[in-house]
Amino acid sequence: MEKTQIEEASLILETHPEPLIFDKEGLFKRTMDDENFARHLIAIYLIEMSECLKELSMYVERRDFNNISSYAHNIKGASANIGGMALSSSAAKMEKAAIECEYNKIVSIMPDIEKQFDLLTDRIKEV
């Protein structure tokens, strides 16, 4: 019996592993294997994301959905560019929750974003 497209998509989603904490290979591909450039980008990213997470936390406390969405969007993109796929995924969930004004979901995602940033920070220092 032939599988439907929905069944195939469900199977792919079930077997697809969690996003990488740090996609080092992807980062080096985007920086054309320039280790110094990658380190420079990482240094800038870590400084900017530390500030961005503080701001995001402040906006979560204020229930400012527009700024939560904006900061989550920035974290999502910057993290994906640097190779922080798990953090990017968590930020995407927060962005969606902010757009939908789901405060309880936002509050439940914030600790995961902080955790993923800490994990990424530990892994990214290997470069």
C-alpha positions in Angstrom: 0.0 0.0 0.0 1.4 3.4 -1.0 1.9 6.1 1.7 0.2 9.4 1.4 2.2 12.6 1.4 0.9 13.4 4.8 2.0 10.0 6.2 5.4 10.6 4.6 5.7 14.1 6.0 4.8 12.8 9.5 7.4 10.1 9.3 10.1 12.6 8.3 9.1 14.8 11.3 9.1 11.9 13.7 12.6 10.7 12.6 14.1 14.2 12.2 16.6 14.9 15.0 16.4 17.9 17.2 18.2 21.0 15.8 21.9 21.2 16.4 23.1 23.3 19.3 26.0 24.5 17.1 26.3 23.8 13.4 30.1 24.4 13.1 30.2 23.0 9.6 27.5 25.4 8.4 29.2 28.4 10.0 32.5 27.5 8.3 30.7 27.0 5.0 29.2 30.5 5.3 32.5 32.0 6.2 34.3 30.1 3.4 36.4 28.3 6.0 38.0 31.5 7.2 38.6 30.7 10.9 39.6 34.3 11.8 36.4 35.7 10.2 34.3 33.0 12.0 35.9 34.0 15.4 35.2 37.6 14.7 31.6 36.9 13.9 31.3 34.8 17.0 32.7 37.5 19.2 30.2 40.1 17.8 27.4 37.6 18.1 28.0 36.8 21.7 28.2 40.4 22.8 25.1 41.4 20.8 23.0 38.4 21.8 23.8 38.9 25.5 22.3 42.4 25.3 19.5 41.2 23.1 18.5 38.5 25.6 18.5 41.1 28.4 16.2 43.3 26.4 14.0 40.4 25.5 13.6 39.4 29.1 12.7 43.0 30.0 10.0 43.0 27.2 8.7 39.7 28.4 8.2 41.1 31.9 6.4 44.1 30.4 4.2 41.9 28.2 5.3 44.0 25.2 4.3 41.6 22.4 5.6 43.8 19.5 9.1 44.1 21.0 9.1 40.4 22.1 8.3 39.4 18.5 11.0 41.8 17.1 13.7 40.6 19.5 12.8 36.9 19.0 13.0 37.5 15.3 16.4 39.0 15.6 17.7 36.2 17.8 16.2 33.6 15.4 18.1 35.1 12.4 21.4 35.9 14.0 21.5 32.5 15.7 20.8 30.7 12.5 23.5 32.6 10.7 26.1 31.7 13.4 25.0 28.1 13.4 22.9 28.1 16.6 20.1 26.1 15.2 18.4 25.0 18.5 18.4 28.6 19.8 17.0 29.8 16.4 14.3 27.2 16.7 13.3 28.3 20.2 13.3 31.9 19.2 11.0 31.1 16.2 8.6 29.6 18.7 8.7 32.7 20.8 8.2 34.9 17.8 5.1 33.0 16.8 3.8 33.1 20.4 4.3 36.9 20.5 2.6 37.4 17.2 -0.4 35.4 18.6 -0.2 37.2 22.0 0.2 34.0 23.9 1.9 35.3 27.1 1.9 32.0 29.0 3.6 30.3 26.0 6.2 33.1 25.8 7.0 32.7 29.5 7.4 29.0 29.1 9.8 29.4 26.2 12.0 32.0 27.8 14.0 29.5 30.0 14.6 27.4 26.9 16.0 30.3 25.0 18.3 31.1 27.9 19.4 27.5 28.2 20.0 27.2 24.5 22.1 30.4 24.5 24.2 29.0 27.4 24.7 25.7 25.5 25.6 27.5 22.3 28.0 29.8 24.1 29.8 26.7 25.6 30.0 25.0 22.2 30.8 28.0 20.1 33.9 28.8 22.2 35.5 25.7 20.6 36.2 27.7 17.4 
